């Protein structure tokens, strides 16, 4: 089931549905990773997917991203059903993501890593790029200007020429966010953006996520295990457990849902006690 209009705030009701997930099932042989999952992400939302380990969160993100193709069910993006689409196609249509495990070019500088996010924006031919003239030159200068703005936005000026492999973990995660932003996504998928961070790094990343949503107008769908962060950032949350949706709503509604408390939030509280 997805949320009804009456479940949404007036601001959410006024916004368009950017992504609609309906009755999605994902199987790997005899293993069912997702079963009858459905929800809607509206433009401008920060939407979170939470649940215990093995709940199917990353599988769901991979279906949206095109890494996996659902066994059944429908994903509708900007009003058009998406079937058997590859990641590069979804990227060209405005969906970008970061990964749970950092996937950067460690020997390249911060600026050069972020520049790779502009690849799909390049229109110049191979010949023009080889000799760096005409359209290729104009494009590279424009791409560099755009990436420098992202570097300023994420407070990465002091490491813009530094190889990312030498940077602290928290800064590497920020560079990866910058690379995703360089693609100018309408929908940004963040797979555990704060995993492995200390408290200060988490606070910085939370602030940048809010700023991306507010200043760039980017719709965000994130997976995160830090429940405090999720409750503070999210407009809406969906909860998965063993591949099934067991709850959906605002942070307040989810935190008071008995099924969610039993399956996930209660476990977190016991572990922290």
Buried (B, 14 or more C-beta within 10 A) or exposed (E): EBBEEEBBEEEBEEBEBBBBBBBBBBBEEEEBBBBBBBBBBBBBBBBBBBBBEEBBBBBBBBBBBBBBBBBEBBBBBBEEEBEEBEEEEBBEBBBBBBBBEBEBBEEBBBBBBBBBBBEBBBEBEEEBBEEEEEEBBEBBEEBBEBBBEBBEBBEBEEBBEBBBEEBEEBBBBBBBBBBBBBBBBBBBBBBBBBBEBEEEBBEBBBEBBBEBBEEBEBBBBBBBBBBEBBBEBBBBBBBBBBBBBBBBBBBEBBBEBEEBBEBBBEEBEEEEE
